[in-house]
Amino acid sequence: MIKTQHITKIVTTSEGPLQILQPISFQVKAGESVAIVGASGSGKSTLLGLLAGLDEVSHGEIWLDGEPLHTMGEEARARLRGEKVGFIFQSFMLVQSLTAIENIMLPAEIAGLGDAKGRAGKILEQVGLAHRAHHYPNQLSGGEQQRVAIARAFIGQPRILFADEPTGNLDAANSHKIENLLFRLNREVGTTLVLVTHDEELAQRCDRQLVMQGGKLTEATSRESEKREAS
Amino acid sequence: MGVSVSLAWRLFRHEARRGELTIILAAIVLSVASVLSLSLFSERLQGALTERSAAFLAADSQLRSRYPIDEVWIEVAQSRQLSTAQQVSTRSMAFGQNEMSLVDLRAVSAEYPLKGEVKVSDAPFGSTYGVDTMPDAGEAWLDSRLFQLLDVSLGDKVELGDGEFTVTRVLAEVPDAGFSVFNTDPIVLINLRDLATTNVTGPGSRVTYKVYFSGQPDKLDTYFEWLAPQLNDELHSWRSVGDDDSPIGRSVETAERYFLLASLLAIVLAAVSIAVAAQRYSQRHFDPVAVMKTLGASQSMIRKIYLLQVMLIALLGIVLGIIIGVVIQQVVVIALAEQVNVSLGVWHWRPVAIAVFTGAVCALLFSLYPLMRLFSVPPLRVLRRDLDSGLRSRTLQFVASGGAVFLLMWAYSRDLSISMILFASGIALVAGLMAVTFGLISVGRKLGSGSMGPWQLAWARIRRRAMDNSVQLISFSITIMLLLVVLVMRNDMVAQWQAQLPAGTPNYFLSNITDTQKDRLSAHFTQQGVGVEDFYPVVRGRFVAVNDEQVNTEITKEEQQGPREGREGLGREANLTWSYTLQKENRIVEGSWQGSEPTQQSDTLHQVSVEKEIAGRLDIGLGDVLTFNIGSEVIQARVTSLREVNWQTMQPNFFFVLEPSAMQAFSPTYITSFHLPAERKAELTALLAPFASVTLFDVDTRINQLRDIVGQVSLAVEFILVLVLAAGSLVLIAQVQASMDERQQELAILRTLGARGSLIRLSVINEFIIIGLVAGFMAAVTNELSLYMLQTQVFQMQASLHLPYWLIAPVVGACVVGVLGALGCWRLLSLNTVQLLRRMV
């Protein structure tokens, strides 16, 4: 589903070019869930941005569901995101002037899917917020906002879901609920999940963990290999 | 397209309901409402004032000729739905019982006057009232003065040429009598059909034929286009309301320029407020745009959504602005209806078009750069919140907003110089402010360090937000400068008008006072409690030659626009005076004034100073030798200076002022003037009774007319000022509001960290005080620059320094901006920390 080959990211600073990602290569299979973990400033979010097509690589290749992200312009990447990608963010990133249901409808409308409202209503029920459909984000609690964001991410039944610290702004109880919801929907829809997190427990629930350190992907473990080692 | 429209509409609907569009909407509403109410009001007022000045022409336009005017021209005008009236005038002798006098004989058709009215009174110098009929056949209406000069009463007969007329009315005023208080003869009005019986228009007499026209401006214009090719510049002259060079015409013209200026400044104010609001609008939408892009929205979809939204906002703003603008100006018009004759019924479409155009152009062009910034927000912002727009260059912003302001000014004023002056001042202000802001920042670097008191926090914030603060400073300064320009211009203008006619301005003139009467008259008047002004010696002389070349054609102040036939002269006798002292409101423009010492020149000729305009018309230059016949004597004098005379002062003015030594041989009569309050007018006859030979000129009516108009115009200017001040204050509030929102995040953090409310409040207030102080100072400096250029280039006034405002503007700026900042801060600090933090999300 995702294939990267020697991708790097170099940014220009006042003190000259700075390489924030060393050449990285890995693959993520369809339906797999992958956690990218690492300390702050290790390059996790930069990697996520590149994988999701929000940013451009400096060198190397990224293939997303068979499409060459590294050769595509911003418009083509936007189209690809609209068709195949869902997002969840730490700060929820809901549009403040739209209600909960309208926020959920947004990707479906942008992608031109029919019956956006019906789909949004259904998924809002699935996340248990049907009664909050017409509330604005600032009228919802943090946990509720993130449930709306998850519903928004899944409305288009994306092939891949990227999540940036999805529980980072929530307390333990809410974090747990959100994790469960995320993995449940992920299973039901059969989405490939790539998430960035500090939360070890959340990372453990993923099939694989990629560890970032100083812009390098230093270690890759998977539950399967752990299982093999254990047996 | 469908998705973009529905999303744009949905965002618009929700944001409007949640009050998120208030600032940008208010800015557009304010711009449209202020431009509309100002221009609608000034258009109506101008209409009313034009109507008033038309009254001084007795028509909208006037055609003068030395020869009878072609009847066909009049018929064509009538066929084009223009009203016409005719007048034939000449100077002639009138004979009463035993006396005679030179009069200004005017024979008028029944339609005269087309504008204004003829006023009469029941007794000479009595109270006046308007009439709408003209003298019937055989009737003559005589100026008050003539009753004294000709020793006649109502019902008596007077002879005019070969005709005999019955005096039926005391003529107090005709609308187109002219403003010159001297060199005019008393008017006699008769019916045009009676003119033939007088035989005064025969060969050799100087006759002026006038046709008056009035009607729709476009019809008048097309008629003039038809007529112009047939006119002979030597014989005909065409005058319209706009050509009015009288004191009233000039006051109205100055007022019109002021209204124009005020409206232009309102446009700039509107532009500033929209620019501030658009900036804020754009920043608030960075996140939604990043989210939509992340979710797959294309550039074109984002563009459509936000352009549509801005158009919806502009549309709503324009509609609300028009409603509010109409209401405001209607209220003003109703409030002013008593004092100013503004026609309520007339609806002007141009102001509406201008207001809509202003709203649309401002909303779109000032949103252009903020919108482009919005469109270029990268989707990566969803992960990296510090990323804003990829668009960094502000060139586009300056070009788009500067161009928009200039184009609006030019389109509105159709006056390149006034637009360029204001625009150049604006550019100078912006450049100066940029320099000051960065200067301040480097000063503040030291002040802002150290322990965190309210002043340090304020300086630190100013320093940190250098760019934002410079934008804010510029918008505050421009607003304050515009308010200052409108205020100071109004003060200077009204002061100048009032200086023309200070209280106690002489309203009567006396001439023909003999040397022996002089002291007696002065004593008599003083005894009656009436102060008499200076006495000017006068000798009547005939100006006959320039450098021995004879002159012959008549010309008077009123008839200066007449055609030339060879070397022109005054023909009639002129009032010659002499003095070593230059009269008030006279200025030497060429040569040098005759000093107190007799002339030392070798040719022993005396010196004479000539009024500049008459010198131009009579083709007289420095060094020319003028010959005057005084009685049987011939006097020759060399022109040693040319003078500019302010004819608006209502004081005796002279074309020729000789050196006293030239006139020693002549016994002069004297001219003087005095002020008599309206309520004592009835005492005039008693006052003059002991001096039967003295001639009285009544300029009271003229002065009252002038004062009336100046009063009305000043009042209107006052209202315009209030409107602009109100608009400016609203802009300031909007600016503070917008900048308060930008400070919200910082306040929330400080609050969360446990900063005391008083520390935060004081630091914010101090920050605003500093900004207000600097903005006020910069506004005072640029105000001076703009005023200098406006007064010298546009208003033709004397430029002056306005030092008090150098102190007032910074103090008021600091107070107003500080108080507004305090109010905004108080509103924010009334929220608890959680609410504050939530508003930041």
Interface residues (C-beta under 8 A of the other chain):
Chain A: S45 L48 G49 A52 L54 D55 E74 E75 A78 R79 L80 R81 G82 E83 V85 F87 F89 S91 M93 L94 V95 Q96 S97 L98 T99 E102 L106 P107 E109 I110 A111 G112 Y136 P137 N138 R152 D164
Chain B: V3 S6 L7 R10 L11 H14 E15 R18 E20 D287 P288 A290 V291 M292 K293 T294 L295 G296 A297 S298 Q299 M301 P378 P379 L380 V382 L383 R384 R385 R838 R839 V841
